[in-house]
Amino acid sequence: MAAALVGKAKTVTVIDLVEAPFQLALGKEVGNAVRKVTHLLLLIVTTVMMLFTKITRKSSLELH
């Protein structure tokens, strides 16, 4: 439902009953650990992509 409102509203706030991902199935502690690992993986992927972009740009400049 929130996705359908994004284009029509200036802001959309989503409220959830749980504080951590997978809290209801695995517990709050595991859910928080999943959140931390997910954030770490996103940071690593973003860093690698930035480095790869810099390397490929530098390589393409050297070729010309």
C-alpha positions as CSV (number, residue, x, y, z in Angstrom):
1,M,0.0,0.0,0.0
2,A,2.8,2.5,0.9
3,A,4.4,2.0,-2.5
4,A,1.2,3.1,-4.3
5,L,1.2,6.3,-2.3
6,V,4.8,7.4,-2.9
7,G,4.0,9.2,-6.1
8,K,1.0,11.0,-4.6
9,A,2.2,12.0,-1.2
10,K,5.1,14.2,-0.2
11,T,6.1,11.8,2.6
12,V,5.2,8.3,3.5
13,T,5.7,6.8,7.0
14,V,5.6,3.1,7.4
15,I,4.9,1.8,11.0
16,D,5.7,-1.7,11.9
17,L,4.9,-3.7,15.0
18,V,8.4,-5.2,15.2
19,E,11.7,-3.5,15.9
20,A,14.0,-5.9,14.1
21,P,13.8,-7.9,10.8
22,F,12.6,-11.5,11.3
23,Q,11.8,-10.6,15.0
24,L,8.6,-12.7,15.1
25,A,10.2,-15.8,13.6
26,L,13.8,-15.7,14.9
27,G,13.7,-13.3,17.9
28,K,14.8,-9.7,18.4
29,E,18.5,-10.5,18.9
30,V,18.8,-12.5,15.7
31,G,16.8,-9.8,13.8
32,N,19.2,-7.1,15.0
33,A,22.2,-9.3,14.0
34,V,20.7,-9.7,10.5
35,R,20.2,-5.9,10.3
36,K,23.9,-5.3,11.2
37,V,25.2,-7.9,8.7
38,T,23.0,-6.4,6.0
39,H,24.3,-2.9,6.7
40,L,27.9,-4.2,6.6
41,L,27.3,-6.0,3.3
42,L,25.8,-2.9,1.8
43,L,28.8,-0.9,2.9
44,I,31.2,-3.4,1.5
45,V,29.4,-3.6,-1.9
46,T,29.2,0.2,-2.1
47,T,32.9,0.5,-1.4
48,V,33.8,-2.1,-4.0
49,M,31.6,-0.5,-6.6
50,M,33.2,2.9,-6.0
51,L,36.7,1.5,-6.2
52,F,35.8,-0.4,-9.4
53,T,34.4,2.7,-10.9
54,K,37.5,4.7,-10.1
55,I,39.8,2.0,-11.5
56,T,37.8,1.6,-14.7
57,R,37.7,5.3,-15.3
58,K,41.4,5.7,-14.7
59,S,42.1,2.7,-17.0
60,S,39.9,4.2,-19.8
61,L,41.6,7.6,-19.5
62,E,45.0,5.9,-19.8
63,L,44.0,4.1,-22.9
64,H,43.1,7.3,-24.8
